[in-house]
Structure formats: structure tokens, C-alpha cells
């Protein structure tokens, strides 16, 4: 698939490649922005559908399930770990191999560095060495002990004199020996059963090996037969890429224009938005902000005029009321005793009847209002819509400017057909079918050769099985003597009888036990020799070959530079490509195959034939490149924002709205209309009047309170409403 990807990348860059630019925008968009976005949505990119490479069905299943015998495997592995807990000695093996490349020489091992290696190896093998020493001691001592025991019996000793001493604890000894022998017998029986199961499992696995060989051979034949179809399928996929290229070139205007539009959108749209930003408002609310600014300035202007006129009238009303109240307090009645004190209190509050805020000094906003009115005469919404429309016409502009590509389609088709013919010729360059036919014939011959060895393998396995069964039968014979001896001795036991007068059954039991001892001496040392040899050899094979192969540590040894061949860094590329410096190791190849990668990648066959360089020479066409290089798009005529719109925004920024002294307005508005709350002043005045004797003075003061309330209702309340309008 590499050549098709390369071709698509070369011909459709900027047309069919890339990702969809589908970004979420703000929800609060006005109609202009929403319509423009719907118009400029880029068409979806359709991926090339190459289908699937024809796959074969293979018969071999590599998964192995041991079943119940797996328990025995776990026990063996656990025991091996106890005997040999050391990790895999990779460095030690490498040093030993490097020291003995020319062969093992005894005089070389006398060198200090070799002595150190020998000691390290002994330390690693210490567990197996201890087991081997124990086995050898058993093998050596068992015949010696057997010979001594026989001679002792022949000399009427060791029970040969047929005399039994009566002791108090004789029954206890007899029971202990019986239980010990019975327990040992049961333990050996379990060992015999396990050994028989292992022996049978070996035969089963050998038979399964025949099935695995047959399925592997069939899979290799299937692979060989399916390879030409896969090569043909991959070669035919060039047509899919070619048709897609021609289709995209035929529609290059909408496709390329949409891609250009989508890519430029990230720069153009934020620029349009930023051009219409003012006072934190986004482009969608720019016109609304101008209108709201106009309304706010109109409200401020009218309210300011109302405040300035009203404050003058209020000042006159409060001054007249203050003078009238002062005349009332000048009445002679205010000079009498307690009345004079009340009048003095009222007289001291007269200065509070005055205005607090002074709106005459506030700046006028009429100039800024006039500027805003002038700006609003320009239809900014229409100008922005024209900018978006001009930008959204990019696909049509690209289509008009790429008509030469459409006219060159027949020539492009001829170029692509030529490339396809070269690729087909390349696929026919190598005799794949003939080579695979020879490979299939070779497999058939090798399969027949392997099958010819099946009878010999079965015969050897039968002999092996018979030998193991014979060894087990020898052990079973000893077990039978022990069990029968225990049964006969127990059933025929007479406490009063002596060894010379005991019954036939008891005597038979004794003879059977002695026969078991004799056969144990005969077979035990031979069996121990076999077990020791097989354990030491098999245990080392498991720890030094099987486990390292399972965890891939063995490959690290084989792939050590200059280990296999002293003059070649990596032996595998030296065999395949005659170039030992290529970084191809057995471990890397195994990993690639294990991960089901192709042979081209696993064996790094690009060192023999680089398909990339072939495609660079074949697929790349200078004439086709010139056709694609002729695709030029001029976007100078795309006007995103007319000069009138830019001037309008600049005029709005310089309208004087930002120069208004808002703190001065807030200062005066926060002062309040009057120095004192007139309603509270009226209430206090009425309370003071109630303290006076009933008469003309009391009625006059209450009349003044009523007049002040009227002033508050008719003049102060409208002014407060005007202040609220300004603050909002």
C-alpha cells in the first residue's frame, strides 16, 4: 500500500488530504454570520477505499493447552527454580564463547581470566552440581551397601541367625517400621503414576508433532498459492488512486477552493471580528452597540437638560420657602418662654433647605451624539455582509482560475496511465509465480522426505516408551513385594511364634520383604544413575535453552556482535545481503514475525530492493509536476472590509464617547438633589409645631411643612427620575 499512499500524497496534496476543519462557534450568532458559515462549510473529505487484501485461512494453531499435565510442568519448574534460582548468565556465556572460539584448550583454562569464568560457571551450576554429587554418591554407595548386606546375611548376621530378642518396645518399633514402609511405598506409587503420565505425554506430543508438520506444510503451500493474488490485488489498487485523482482534478475548483477557504478562515474570520470590536462587543453586536450608544447619549442629553432646568427652579422654590419660614419665626409669639426655644431650634435648620448637586458644570454630550448619528447613517451590516460574501466566493474564484487544469485532464490521464503501466511492468519483472511454483514443488518433496522418517520416529518412540515402562515395571515389582510382604506379615503375625516356628503366611511376608530389598539394591542405583543424568542434562537444557528462548534472552546472545563470526558484526545480514553492518538481528526478525509483520519489513529487504526509491523514480513525473505547479490562485480581489466600513469604524472610535467625563457625572449623581431629605425635614417641622400652643404660629408652621412636601413631590421626584435614567 506504500506506493498508493505516496501517489495520493503527491497528486492530491491540498485537495484530498488533510482533516476536516469543523470547529464549534459561539451559539449567539446573528443571521449574517450564521448564513455565511452555512455557505462556506467545506465539503467532507472522502477517504480512499482500497478494500481488503485477499487473506488466506491457515490451519495451524500455535496455542498449546497442556491440560492436567500442566500441573506437573508447574511442579517441575518450581523445583528447577529451587535448584537453579540464578538468572540467565548471558554475559558469562558470551565471555566463554569468545574465549574458546578456536576450540577448548586445557592450557588456556589456566589463565586467571579463564579461572574466574570457570568459578562463575561453577557458582551458576552449584544447584545441579549438588544434585549430581548426591546422585553419584547414591549410585556408588548403593552397590557397596548391598554387597555388605548380602555378606552379613550369609554370615548369619543382620537377621540371618533367625533369632528374635524380645523387648518391651518391640511392638512400637514394628508399627513404626510398617508405617514408614507403607508411606514410602505410597509416595513411590505416586511417582510411578506421574512418570507414566509424563511418558504417555511424550508419545502424544510426538504424534501431535506429525500433525503440526502437516498443517505447517499446508499453510506454506497456501501462502505460496495466495501470494500472486495478493500482489495482483495490490497492483490493481493503483486504479482506485488514479480514478480518485482524476475525479478530484475535475472538481479542483470547489475542492481546492473549499480547502483554501477552510485554511484561511482561521486568519480571516478573527480579523473581521477584531475589526468590528468596540467596548468589548463582538462583531455580531457592533451595530447594536452603536445604536445603544446613541440611545444612551440621547437619554443623557435630555436628562441633563431636565436636571439643569429643574435644579434652577428647585433652588428658587427652596429659597422662597426658607425666607417665608424665617419671617414666620420672626413673629413676637416666638419670644415667649418655652416657645422661643422651639423657634430657635427650627431657625437653626433653615440652612438645610438648599440644593446639594450642581449639574450646570457637567460636560455636554451633544457633540458625541452628533458624531454617533453621523456614523449610524452608514449601513455597516451591509458592508460586513459584503466582506463575508466576498470571502465565501473563494471556491468560485478558484474554479475560474483553475480552468487550465480541467482542460489538461486528458494529458494528465495519459500520464497516469503510463505510470500504471510502469507499475504493472514492475510487478511482472520478478518471476513470482514461477518461483512460488518451484517453492511449492520443494515443499512437496521435503514433506515426502519428512514423512518417510515417520515410521522410524514411531519405532524409536515405541522403544523409548517400552524402555520407560520396563523401568517403571522394575519399580512396580519392588512395590509389589513391599505391599504383599506387609499384607502377609500383618495377616500372619503371631506374637507367641519365633522366627523358626512362625507360620507359612508370616514367613512368606518376610521373604517378600527381603525380595523387595534385594531388587531395590539391584535396580535402585541404575535408576538413580538414569535420573541424575537426565535431570542434570534436561534441567540445563530447560534453564539455558527453553526459558531463554521463551523470554527471547537467547537471541541477545546469538545477536552479540562478532560472536557467531569473528569478522562479521551481524551474521544474519551477512548471510542474506553480504553486508554484516546492516542492523538486522535474529531477535528483531523473530519479533517482527511474531507481530505478524510482512517479510519485506521483517527481513529489511529494502537493502536488496528499495520500493520507495522505485516509486520515487516511477510515480513522480516531471510533466505531471509541471501541471500541478501551474495551479495558482490570486486572492487579491477578495475584499474582506471596504474602505467605507473601515472609516466608519475609525470614526466611531474617535466619536468622543470615550472622552466623556463619566467620574464627574457619577460624583454629582451620588450627592443627591437637596442637602437634606425634604420629607424628613417636614416631619421634624410638624413635630416641633405640635410642641407649640395651639394658635396661628402652629398653623403657619404646618402650612410651611405642607408647602415643602409639595416642592418635593412636584420638583424633587422628577429630578430623581432623571438621575436614574442617566445612571442606567
CORDADA-V536017 format. One record per helix or strand of 2 or more residues. SS is the DSSP state (H for helix, E for strand). FROM is the first residue (numbers start at 0). TO is the last residue. If there is no record, write none. Layout:
# CORDADA-V536017
ss=SS from=FROM to=TO
ss=SS from=FROM to=TO
This chain:
# CORDADA-V536017
ss=H from=1 to=10
ss=H from=30 to=38
ss=H from=68 to=82
ss=H from=89 to=98
ss=H from=105 to=109
ss=H from=111 to=123
ss=H from=125 to=153
ss=H from=169 to=249
ss=H from=251 to=274
ss=H from=282 to=328
ss=H from=331 to=334
ss=H from=336 to=347
ss=H from=349 to=351
ss=H from=358 to=360
ss=H from=365 to=375
ss=H from=379 to=391
ss=H from=393 to=400
ss=H from=402 to=406
ss=H from=408 to=428
ss=H from=431 to=451
ss=H from=453 to=490
ss=H from=503 to=549
ss=H from=552 to=557
ss=H from=570 to=576
ss=H from=585 to=593
ss=H from=598 to=601
ss=H from=604 to=606
ss=H from=610 to=617
ss=H from=621 to=628
ss=H from=642 to=652
ss=H from=656 to=658
ss=H from=661 to=670
ss=H from=677 to=689
ss=H from=695 to=726
